[in-house]
Amino acid sequence: MPKVLLTGGSGFIAAHVLDILLKRGYEVITTVRSETKATQIRTKYPNAPLSVAIVPDIAAPNAFDDVLAQNGSGLDYVQHTASPFHYKWKDARTEVLDPAINGTNSVFAAIAKHAPAVKRVVVTSSFAAIITEGDLVNPARTFSEADWNPSTYEDGLTGAPATTYRVSKKYAEKAAWDFVKNKPGFDVATICPPMVFGPVAHHLDSLSGINTSNSRFVDLIQGKWKTEIPNSGVFVWVDVRDVAEAHVRAMELPEAGGKRFFTTAGYYDNRSILRVVSAAKVPELVEKDALPTDVDAVKGAPGADFAQEKVHKFDNAFTTKTLGISWTPLEKTAVDTVKSLLQIPA
Ligand code: NDP
């Protein structure tokens, strides 16, 4: 049974990666930052070949040394997903850039030191490592796996929160590629998703703890889109189950080594989300009167509606072909997301 280390197992995307790994018969060691989160995962999978280790602070020097020293022998693969994705920090460097970049450096260093059998590390990067905020509305540009966000580390320290996040993803991914230039015994594949939506598989005590990319669905089910549809932000998206599948295929497929994967189902906007959720007539939402009577009549904030002539183009043909994933349509993802969130206490 091949053995996989999955960092950040308590996260939205990681919980789906963990599900797939266990279903496919992998043995998994996952890391979280508290005993409470460890217990939640152990409780979900009482009989699985799974162990959970605590790495309290991924930004700390040598953060992954202990876990790799104890579990590195016999480890075949690593999935590195842990990294901050939120805009609630006070200090960009210590709360966003350091955990993202130092966390990547320390997991790679610990693998090289303690896990000689590792063949591949899959890193959760982001479309944020490919494009700047400015280019989201640049119809003259087409973005693919070949592109890198040109923002600098300094921009990450001084820019808007979205810039800091983008810079954290760019430099974390760069750290991974730089590490393998020295030819350790393993290679790397990176996954670069844009906005990830989908049902929740990780433990959530309440909707207030929702992950950043699904938070718009919480607002929607709470009736906040009845009078105004908010800015969509990024106009490309992907289902979390496809992203998780991409992580596992990028680990398993020999030809995925050394590649970046831009996993996207294509364009969307918030009005389309509202339209498909309204059309599904989910009984709980109808009962709560959470939806507008006419989606097209609802005012859209600037950026709520997708306009092809104002937005960047993209080309992810390489990823679709190499990974062989049929991207889940928005109709399914949006409705599955809403139904999943309705199970969680407000
Ligand atoms: P989550 O917030 O649900 O997951 C983030 C994970 O990283 C959690 O396990 C979290 O632990 C852990 N983490 C964050 N900061 C730290 C820290 N300082 N120390 C230790 N652990 C930390 O978000 P996602 O699942 O969406 O994000 C997972 C990855 O996917 C990230 O790398 C993110 O950048 C990337 N990504 C996400 C996209 C999206 O739209 N969701 C799009 C593109 C990329 P804890 O549970 O304790 O908070």
Residues whose N, C-alpha, C, O or C-beta is under 5 A from the ligand:
A	BS01	NDP	G8 G9 S10 G11 F12 I13 A14 R33 V55 P56 D57 I58 T81 A82 S83 P84 F85 P99 T124 S125 S126 F127 P193 P194 M195 V196 N211 S213
